[in-house]
Amino acid sequence: QVQLVESGGGLVQPGGSLRLSCAASGNVDSIIYMGWHRQAPGKAREMVATNTSGAITVYADSVKGRFTISRDYAKNTVSLLMNNLKPEDTAVYYCHARSRLYSYWGQGTQVTVSS
């Protein structure tokens, strides 16, 4: 089992920045993928950024050039630096991790971009 705990959400003005962090605990050696997804009200959950254990990163087109995902393998954390935030980035952001057999989700953290 893997447990994921997110932190760093909040309210920010358009054009501002936030950093989300996710700490993994438990059977962390089994993790082969970590990433961030988000879900806005009335919309389906969507991938934002992912990082595999081979250091391959993938971003949604809507966040390319604005968001950066990074992993600290020693601390078992994954972070998402979000710059130039837009109102359409408002959503609950979820940390996601996968092993070969299982999928794990954090509880989510709210990000609201509004003036």
Solvent accessible surface area in square Angstrom, and as a share of the most:
residue,aa,sasa,rsa
1,Q,151,0.67
2,V,8,0.05
3,Q,88,0.39
4,L,13,0.06
5,V,92,0.53
6,E,8,0.04
7,S,63,0.41
8,G,37,0.36
9,G,30,0.29
10,G,30,0.29
11,L,131,0.65
12,V,23,0.13
13,Q,122,0.54
14,P,62,0.39
15,G,48,0.46
16,G,22,0.21
17,S,58,0.37
18,L,35,0.18
19,R,126,0.46
20,L,0,0.00
21,S,39,0.25
22,C,1,0.00
23,A,50,0.39
24,A,10,0.08
25,S,60,0.38
26,G,54,0.52
27,N,79,0.41
28,V,33,0.19
29,D,139,0.72
30,S,32,0.20
31,I,16,0.08
32,I,61,0.31
33,Y,17,0.06
34,M,3,0.01
35,G,0,0.00
36,W,0,0.00
37,H,26,0.12
38,R,15,0.05
39,Q,66,0.29
40,A,24,0.18
41,P,121,0.76
42,G,93,0.89
43,K,140,0.59
44,A,85,0.66
45,R,91,0.33
46,E,78,0.35
47,M,61,0.27
48,V,0,0.00
49,A,0,0.00
50,T,13,0.07
51,N,11,0.06
52,T,44,0.26
53,S,55,0.36
54,G,59,0.57
55,A,73,0.56
56,I,110,0.56
57,T,59,0.34
58,V,73,0.42
59,Y,48,0.18
60,A,20,0.15
61,D,117,0.61
62,S,65,0.42
63,V,0,0.00
64,K,120,0.51
65,G,88,0.84
66,R,25,0.09
67,F,6,0.03
68,T,72,0.42
69,I,9,0.04
70,S,53,0.34
71,R,44,0.16
72,D,53,0.28
73,Y,111,0.42
74,A,97,0.76
75,K,147,0.62
76,N,50,0.26
77,T,32,0.19
78,V,0,0.00
79,S,18,0.11
80,L,0,0.00
81,L,53,0.26
82,M,0,0.00
83,N,60,0.31
84,N,80,0.41
85,L,1,0.01
86,K,77,0.33
87,P,76,0.48
88,E,121,0.54
89,D,0,0.00
90,T,34,0.20
91,A,1,0.01
92,V,42,0.24
93,Y,0,0.00
94,Y,35,0.13
95,C,0,0.00
96,H,10,0.05
97,A,0,0.00
98,R,103,0.38
99,S,11,0.07
100,R,201,0.73
101,L,151,0.75
102,Y,135,0.51
103,S,61,0.39
104,Y,26,0.10
105,W,102,0.36
106,G,9,0.08
107,Q,115,0.51
108,G,14,0.13
109,T,20,0.11
110,Q,85,0.38
111,V,0,0.00
112,T,41,0.24
113,V,4,0.02
114,S,54,0.35
115,S,126,0.81
